[in-house]
Amino acid sequence: MREVVELDPAWLSVYLELFRRVRNDPGFRGRIEERQKEFAPANRARIEEAQRNGEFRDDIAPKDLGTFVNLVLNGLALQRAGDDELPSTELVLSLLDDAIGPRARRGTPSRTHA
């Protein structure tokens, strides 16, 4: 989270270009999907371990937790690339902890299957 906030907005345009190419270039998309197959198991394992250790809530599937965190990171990257004012990093981390941390509200049923 902190790294995204501190990145040079000019570099972030490369990040956005990556998304454009994935969407519009089938060959490039295939290469990216192959790379994701290498990293996805390790990322999932990190989330599962955090769930076992009580760092993340365990009533949401690891894939859905990862997707949520990516949404937040992508939103920060987009704001940063546009040179928009960002919320404080501590606020974003606190809100993430409220959403996926061990003390996250569990009074409502999960919409995903763990």
C-alpha positions as CSV (number, residue, x, y, z in Angstrom):
1,M,0.0,0.0,0.0
2,R,2.7,2.4,1.0
3,E,4.7,1.6,-2.2
4,V,1.8,2.4,-4.5
5,V,1.3,5.8,-2.8
6,E,4.9,6.7,-3.2
7,L,5.3,5.6,-6.8
8,D,6.1,8.2,-9.4
9,P,2.8,9.0,-11.2
10,A,4.7,8.8,-14.6
11,W,5.5,5.2,-13.8
12,L,1.9,4.4,-12.9
13,S,0.9,5.3,-16.5
14,V,2.9,2.2,-17.5
15,Y,0.8,0.2,-15.0
16,L,-2.4,1.6,-16.7
17,E,-0.9,0.8,-20.1
18,L,-0.5,-2.8,-19.0
19,F,-4.2,-3.1,-18.3
20,R,-5.0,-1.6,-21.7
21,R,-2.8,-4.1,-23.5
22,V,-4.2,-7.0,-21.5
23,R,-7.7,-5.9,-22.6
24,N,-6.8,-5.3,-26.3
25,D,-3.9,-7.6,-27.2
26,P,-4.8,-11.4,-27.0
27,G,-1.1,-12.5,-27.3
28,F,0.0,-10.1,-24.5
29,R,-3.0,-11.2,-22.4
30,G,-2.0,-14.8,-22.8
31,R,1.6,-14.1,-21.6
32,I,0.3,-12.2,-18.6
33,E,-2.1,-15.0,-17.7
34,E,0.8,-17.5,-17.8
35,R,2.8,-15.3,-15.5
36,Q,-0.2,-15.0,-13.1
37,K,-0.3,-18.8,-12.9
38,E,3.2,-18.6,-11.4
39,F,2.3,-16.1,-8.7
40,A,-1.3,-16.9,-7.9
41,P,-0.5,-20.0,-5.7
42,A,2.0,-18.1,-3.6
43,N,-0.4,-15.2,-3.2
44,R,-3.2,-17.5,-2.2
45,A,-0.9,-19.3,0.3
46,R,0.0,-16.0,1.9
47,I,-3.7,-15.1,2.3
48,E,-4.5,-18.6,3.7
49,E,-1.7,-18.4,6.1
50,A,-2.8,-14.9,7.3
51,Q,-6.3,-16.4,7.8
52,R,-4.9,-19.3,9.8
53,N,-2.8,-16.9,11.9
54,G,-5.8,-14.7,12.6
55,E,-4.5,-11.7,10.7
56,F,-7.3,-11.8,8.1
57,R,-10.9,-12.8,8.6
58,D,-11.6,-16.4,7.7
59,D,-15.2,-16.2,6.6
60,I,-14.3,-15.0,3.1
61,A,-12.6,-17.1,0.4
62,P,-8.9,-16.2,-0.1
63,K,-9.5,-15.4,-3.8
64,D,-12.2,-12.9,-2.8
65,L,-9.9,-11.3,-0.2
66,G,-7.2,-11.0,-2.8
67,T,-9.6,-9.5,-5.3
68,F,-10.8,-6.9,-2.8
69,V,-7.2,-5.8,-1.9
70,N,-6.4,-5.6,-5.6
71,L,-9.4,-3.3,-6.1
72,V,-8.1,-1.0,-3.4
73,L,-4.5,-1.0,-4.8
74,N,-5.8,-0.4,-8.3
75,G,-7.9,2.5,-7.1
76,L,-4.9,4.1,-5.3
77,A,-2.8,3.6,-8.4
78,L,-5.3,5.3,-10.6
79,Q,-5.7,8.2,-8.1
80,R,-1.9,8.5,-7.9
81,A,-1.5,8.4,-11.7
82,G,-4.0,11.2,-12.1
83,D,-2.0,13.1,-9.5
84,D,-5.2,13.3,-7.4
85,E,-5.0,13.9,-3.6
86,L,-4.8,10.6,-1.8
87,P,-6.3,9.7,1.5
88,S,-3.7,9.1,4.2
89,T,-2.0,5.7,4.0
90,E,-2.9,5.0,7.6
91,L,-6.6,5.7,6.9
92,V,-6.6,3.3,4.0
93,L,-4.8,0.6,6.0
94,S,-7.2,1.1,8.9
95,L,-10.2,0.8,6.6
96,L,-8.7,-2.3,5.0
97,D,-8.2,-3.8,8.5
98,D,-11.8,-3.0,9.3
99,A,-12.8,-4.9,6.2
100,I,-10.6,-7.9,6.2
101,G,-8.8,-7.9,9.5
102,P,-9.5,-10.3,12.3
103,R,-11.9,-7.9,14.0
104,A,-14.0,-7.3,10.9
105,R,-17.7,-7.3,11.4
106,R,-19.0,-10.8,11.3
107,G,-22.6,-10.1,12.1
108,T,-23.8,-10.5,8.5
109,P,-23.5,-13.7,6.5
110,S,-20.6,-14.0,4.1
111,R,-21.5,-13.4,0.4
112,T,-18.7,-15.7,-0.7
113,H,-17.9,-19.3,0.3
114,A,-14.6,-19.8,2.2
